[in-house]
Amino acid sequence: METEILLTLLVVAGTAVLFISGAVRVDVAAVLVALALAWLGLVTPAQALSGLSSSAVVAMLSVMVLGHGLDRTGVTIRIARAIVGLAGTGERRLIAAVSIVAGSLSAFMQSVGATAVFLPSLLRVSSLSGVPASRLLLPVGYAAILGGTVSMVGAGTLIILNDLLSQQGYAPFGLFAVTPIGVPLLLAGIAFFCFFGDRVLPRREKARLSPQEELIRTWCPPCRIFYLRVPPGSPIVGKTREEVHMISHYNLHLISLAERGEITYTPWRHTRFVAGQELGILGQDEDVRRFVDNFGLEWVRAGESTANVMADPNVGFAEVIVRPYGEIVGKTLRDLEFRVTYGVEVLILLSGTEEQRRNLADRPLQAGDAMVVLGRWERLRALATNRNFVMVTPVEGRAGVRERGAAAAVLCFLAAVALTYTGLSIATSLLSGVLAMILLRVIPIGEVYRAIDWRTLTLIAGILPLGIAMDTSGTARFIADQTAGLVAGYPTPLILIAVAVLATAFSLVMSNIAATVLLVPLALVMAGSFGLDPRGLALLVGICTSNSFLLPTHPVNALLMGPGNYRTRDYIVPGSIMTVVFILIAVGIVSFLYF
């Protein structure tokens, strides 16, 4: 064995240890791998840094920004509400619904793009349904990867496969030649998470609370937000909240009111209740139940309510303090017509050590009084600049949605996807969509940089040189030749399993495209030596180079690490099971169809 091959194998082993053990963050581990390859002379310094300018990194960067643009214009919240409306808030139904859609999309577009479409929406779905993001993102990412095997244009590996076959004089596969294999793979992946997801998926919430979550946790418990519907014939119909004494008798705050698809936040106290309205109520459990019983109201689950405050990025809570010597000192909320003047609802008033949650309207405000208020972000920003108040909570914690740019955002995204079918590279096409969003002012340039997850990009950029070293040092060829020698003379099923395992292993340490380019010519030679169908063996390689579930080295898995708060070991248990299932199904169906 040559020295370069031995050193490369040692680096591969060290990479696996770093990723699996979690001794350092994955992005730090990836940088260490790239530098180690350069230190050992396995790649040139330029090659060690080439990942930073690779098409994969540019494509990943672009889909992050495109996804942010869709999120900032309200597209994702509409998708999320539609998904929750159809699938409900049950974890299994949600996983099945979003996985089917993501898998179907990735059958005709790149899996990274399909995942990017759904990533912001899935985070909204998590907020609406209460299902942790860590329980949703991984199944959808796997479904997007599996969906790429449903058609010959779904994954770059299958597109390259047809090119390689044509170069060798073999007939390329038709668009749906792989569908009998891809559909069972996709369905198996969805079924696996639906039935066994509770055992293999992490249940991890965000480690750090947002300013909004901190504020709610500090002030609101034991209060919660409930959602109610006004049925026909309810005694509340035609009355105002003052007439039903919501605050004085029940200590409840009406914070949102939805009617015919339109939502009003902090509605005027003289607004009358109408049958069919959905109400967002803040209060304690027993007070809300008493209110529901007295007026015959109906409960609505938070994820299914159009009045859901916490799912609307345009609305938030804030903590403000009355400034000393302000004009409002000594005046009551009623005197100031606070809700009408400032467009926010005062939920809690703290004066000195006394906290008051009811009968706030007639209490004179004193210098230093603290208030928790709810309103639209533009109203809260205006309140922050008012000389009578000091804003304690950062209003930039959640950026508002600019719904007027929704059509432009969707157009930019669809145009970027369409460009991938014109011959332009995926990276160039998606980056064109990003530029279009900037020029059309869908997103400001400053937000572009904040939308990028640099940890994910560093991971991909650092691991790509390992694939270069595998190729240039002859390590990949060495492993492939050794495998071919070991299986010579064995039954066809064992040869197919060995090829599938080899393709899977290569996809974990080098790009899927590079693994396909390297292994397909070898598979054609092996098929001739073993008397097998060359096209069938090549197809098995093209499919199994998408079998990248064990580690976050696949771009889709890497994309989900940050939003899902995943660690490397979170991929190992579900990934190992999916890897085995993938190989068994792929080998079984390819064997039946071609051998």
HUQUI-V714300 format. One record per pair of residues at least 24 apart in sequence whose ideal C-beta (glycine too) atoms are under 8 Angstrom apart, sorted by the first residue. I is the first residue (numbers start at 1). J is the second residue. Records with the same first field share a line. If there is no record, write none. Layout:
I->J  J
//
This chain:
1->478
2->473  474
4->42  473  474  475
5->473  474  475  478
7->40  42  473
8->42  469  470  473  475
9->475
11->36  37  40  42  466  469
12->466  470  475  509
15->463  466  509
16->551
19->551  552  553  568
20->551  568  569  572
22->567  568  569
25->455
26->455  459  552  561  568
27->454  455  456  458  459  462
29->462
30->458  459  460  461  462  463
31->458  462
32->462
33->462  463  465  466
34->461  462  463  465  466
37->465  466  468  469
38->465
42->469  472  473
43->465  468  469  472
47->465  468
48->465
50->464  465  468
51->460  461  462  463  464  465
52->461
54->460  461  464
55->425  426  427
56->427  460  464  511  555
57->457  460  461  464
58->427  430  431
59->110  112  426  427  430  555
60->112  456  457  460  555  558  559
61->431  452  457
62->416  427  430  431  433  434
63->112  113  115  116  430  559
64->116  451  452  453  456  559
65->434  437  443  448  451  452
66->116  412  413  416  430  433  434  437
67->116  117  119  120  451
68->120  443  447  448  451
69->405  409  412  413  437  442  443
70->117  120  409  410  413
71->120  124  313  401
72->399  401  402  405  409  442  443  447
73->401  402  403  404  405  406  408  409  442
74->313  401  402  403  406
75->406  409  410
76->120  121  123  124
77->121  124  311  312  313  401
79->118  121  124
80->121  122  124  125  127  128  311
81->124  128  306  311
83->121  125
84->125  128  129  303  304
85->304
88->303  304
89->128  129  130  131  301  302  303  304
91->129  131  135  197  198
92->194  197
94->125  129  131  136
95->135  136  139  140  190  193  194  197
96->190  194
98->122  125  136  139  140  143
99->139  140  142  143  189  190  193
100->143  190
102->140  143  144  147
103->143  144  146  147  150  186  189  190
104->147  150
105->144  147
106->143  144  145  146  147  148  150  154
107->147  148  150  151  154  182
108->151  153  154
109->154  417  420
110->148  154  155  156  420  426
111->144  145  147  148  154  155  555  556
112->144  426  555  556  559
113->417  420  426  430
114->144  147
115->140  141  144  556  559  560
116->559
117->413
118->144
119->559  560  563
123->563
124->311
127->310  311
128->302  303  308  311
129->303
130->302  303
132->203  204  205
133->563  564  565
134->201  202  203  204  205  564  565  566  570
135->197  201  202  203
137->560  563  564  566
138->193  201  560  564  566  570  571  574
139->189  190  193  197  201
141->556  557  559  560
142->189  193  549  574  578
143->186  189  190
144->556
145->546  548  549  554  556
146->182  185  186  189  546  582
147->182  186
148->182  546
149->178  181  182  185  186  543  546
150->178  179  182  183  186
151->175  176  178  179  182
152->176  177  178
154->182
155->512  542  546
156->426  512  513
157->512  513  515  516  542  543  545  546
158->542  543
160->513  516  517  520  542
161->516  520  538  539  541  542
164->516  517  520  521  538
165->520  535  538
168->521  524
170->524  534  535  538
171->535
173->535  539
177->539
178->539  542  543
180->589  593
181->543  585  586  589  590  593
182->543
184->585  589
185->582  585  586
188->581  582  585
189->578  581
192->574  577  578  581
193->574
196->577
197->574
200->573  574  577
201->574
202->566  567  570
204->564  565  566  570
205->565
206->565
207->565
210->397  398
211->393  394  397
212->316  317  393  397  398
215->317  318  319  372  393
216->317
219->317  319  347  348  372
220->282  347  372
222->284  285
223->282  283  284  357
224->282  283  284  285
225->255  280  281  282  302  309  310
226->280  281  282  283  288  299
227->278  279  280  281  299  300  301  302  305  307  308
228->278  279  281  288  292  297  298  299  300
229->276  277  278  279  297  298  299  300
230->273  274  275  276  277  278  279  297  298
231->275  296  297  298
232->275  276
233->275  296
234->273  275  295  296  297
235->294  295  296
236->273  295  296  297
237->273  274  275
238->272  273  274
239->272  273
240->269  270  271  272  273
241->267  269  271  273
242->269  270
244->273  295
246->291
247->358  359  360  361
248->358  359
250->283  287  288  290  291
251->283  284  287  357  358
252->281  282  283  287  288  291
253->281  282  283  345  347  374
254->279  280  281
255->280  281  282  309  345  347  374
256->280  307  308  309  315
257->307
258->305  306  307
261->306
263->306  307  312
265->309  315  345  374  375  376
266->339  343  344  345  374  375
268->339  340
269->339
278->305  306  307
279->307
280->305  307  308  309
282->347  374
309->374
313->398  399  400  401
314->376  377  400  401
315->374  375  376  377
316->374  375  377  380  395  397  398
317->347  372  373  374  393
318->344  372  373  374  375  380  383  384  391  392  393  395
319->370  371  372  373  391  392  393
320->370  371  373  383  384  389  390  391  392  393
321->368  369  370  371  389  390  392
322->365  366  367  368  369  370  371  388  389
323->367  387  388  389  390
324->367  368
325->367
326->367  387  388  389
327->388
328->365  388
329->365  366  367
330->364  365  366
331->364  365
332->361  362  363  364  365
333->360  361  362  363  365
334->361  362
342->373  375  379  382  383  386
343->375  376  379  382
344->373  374  375  379  380  383
345->373  374  375
346->371  372  373
347->371  372  373  374
348->372
376->400
399->447
405->440  441  442
408->437  440  442
409->437  442
412->436  437  440  442
453->559  562  563
455->561  562
456->558  559  561  562
459->552  553  558  561
460->555  558
463->509  553
464->511
466->509  510
467->509  510  511  514  515
470->506  509  510  514
471->510  514  518
476->506  510  518
477->518  522
479->505  506
480->518  519  522
484->522  526  529
488->529  530
492->530  532  591  595
493->587  591
495->526  530  532
496->537  540  587  590  591  595
497->583  587
499->523  526  537  540  541  544
500->540  544  547  583  586  587
501->583
503->540  541  544  545  547
504->544  545  547  548  579  582  583
506->545
507->544  545  546  547  548  554
508->548  550  551  553
509->553
512->545  546  548  554
515->545
516->541  542  545
519->545
532->595
533->594  595
535->594
536->590  593  594  595
537->594
539->590  594
540->586  587  590
543->586  590
544->582  583  586
547->579  582  583  586
549->574  575  576  578  579  582
550->575  576  579
551->575
//
